[in-house]
Amino acid sequence: MKEHKTYDVYYDEGADFLEVSFEKPAKEGITEEVQEGVFVTRDKDSGNITNIGILSFKKRVNLLDKILTQYNMKLPLNISI
């Protein structure tokens, strides 16, 4: 599984939206909704995933691990609400 040097985790409690960023932000990215309420952003040039966002995160906490596994990625921490 790919590990990254830099991570940023942002949670908006009012919107119940979690976003995890990997490495540096892409200068230009392409965001795709890979399933309802799950957004994956890729760097336009390299194709590497730079962000994963999940709406209604409190109801779907375990979904983050499934998405990370699907893309062969991992975090050095566990996120729970």
N, C-alpha and C positions, 0 to 999 in steps of 0.2 A: 504494500500500500504506500502511496505517495505521502511523504511528510513535507510540510512547509516550514519556512523559517519565521514567518510572520502571520499572525491571526488577529482578526478583530471581530468581536461579537457584539452585536447591537440588538437590543430588544425594546420595542415600543409597546408598553403595557396597554395603552389606550386602544391601539389597533390590533393588539395581540399578534405582532409580527416579529419574527426572529430573522436576523440576517447574519450570516457568517461569511467573512471575507478572508481570502487566502492570498498571501504575498502582497505585492503592491497592486493598487487598482489599475485596471486596464485603461490605456489612453482612449481606446475605443472598444466597446463591448457589444455583444449581441445577447439579449435576454430572451429566454424561451420558457414558457410555462409547460413544464414536463408532465405535470398532472395538476389537477385542480388545486390552486393555491400554493403551488411549489414552483419557484422560479430559479433557474440556473443561468448565470451570466458567464459567458466565455469571452476571452480576449479575441478580438477580431483577427489579429495577425497569427497568434500562436495556437488558438483553439483551446488553450488551457482554461479550466474553470477558475473564475476569480471570486464569485459570490454564489451563495445558495440562500434563498429567502423562503420562509414558510409562514403563510397566513394561518390564523387560528391555531397558533403553536401550542397553547395550553391543552387543547383537545387532542393534539397529535405529537406529543413530546417524542415518542419513540420513532416517529417518521424521519427525524434527522439522521439517526444511525442507519436506517434503511437506505436513505438517499446517498449518504457517504459511502456505504458499502457498494451500492450500485455503480458508483463512479470510481471505485477503488481508492477512496480517500479516507483519512481518519483525522481526528482531533486529539491533541494531547490532554484533553479534559472531557469531563462529562457535563452536559447541560441538562438541568432539570428545573422545573417550576414548582 
